[in-house]
Amino acid sequence: MKTEQIYGNKLISKEQMERDILEFIEIWYNRKRRHSALDYKTIEEFWKQKNNFKNVA
């Protein structure tokens, strides 16, 4: 992220940089990375599995 967002975009405003970083964290990092608390599943995988169990009962 640092290389692509910060060093690759030296001419964008501080506000745009803050939006880009927030978007990266909220959309990619939090949804795509694997969480140890979720048995090393992504949030999307966890919710899909939980919804599958809900439909079985």
C-alpha positions as semicolon CSV with decimal commas, in nm:
position;residue;x (nm);y (nm);z (nm)
1;M;0,000;0,000;0,000
2;K;0,274;0,242;0,091
3;T;0,450;0,214;-0,242
4;E;0,135;0,230;-0,453
5;Q;-0,067;0,485;-0,257
6;I;0,187;0,721;-0,109
7;Y;0,491;0,724;-0,334
8;G;0,299;0,666;-0,657
9;N;0,058;0,958;-0,599
10;K;0,264;1,255;-0,486
11;L;0,037;1,508;-0,654
12;I;-0,296;1,420;-0,489
13;S;-0,439;1,613;-0,196
14;K;-0,420;1,508;0,166
15;E;-0,799;1,452;0,169
16;Q;-0,783;1,225;-0,135
17;M;-0,495;1,032;0,022
18;E;-0,700;0,983;0,341
19;R;-0,997;0,854;0,136
20;D;-0,772;0,618;-0,059
21;I;-0,618;0,476;0,259
22;L;-0,958;0,435;0,426
23;E;-1,091;0,260;0,116
24;F;-0,791;0,025;0,112
25;I;-0,833;-0,066;0,478
26;E;-1,211;-0,103;0,480
27;I;-1,262;-0,267;0,143
28;W;-0,952;-0,473;0,079
29;Y;-0,757;-0,531;0,398
30;N;-1,039;-0,600;0,642
31;R;-1,237;-0,815;0,397
32;K;-0,960;-1,007;0,220
33;R;-0,707;-1,084;0,491
34;R;-0,740;-1,398;0,697
35;H;-0,826;-1,352;1,064
36;S;-0,686;-1,587;1,327
37;A;-0,998;-1,534;1,540
38;L;-1,208;-1,671;1,252
39;D;-0,999;-1,987;1,216
40;Y;-0,790;-1,818;0,943
41;K;-1,087;-1,745;0,720
42;T;-1,165;-1,416;0,552
43;I;-1,466;-1,228;0,679
44;E;-1,651;-1,317;0,357
45;E;-1,575;-1,689;0,403
46;F;-1,684;-1,675;0,766
47;W;-2,021;-1,514;0,686
48;K;-2,087;-1,755;0,398
49;Q;-2,020;-2,051;0,625
50;K;-2,238;-1,905;0,902
51;N;-2,526;-1,843;0,658
52;N;-2,496;-2,201;0,528
53;F;-2,545;-2,336;0,880
54;K;-2,841;-2,105;0,938
55;N;-3,016;-2,242;0,628
56;V;-2,969;-2,603;0,741
57;A;-3,149;-2,567;1,074
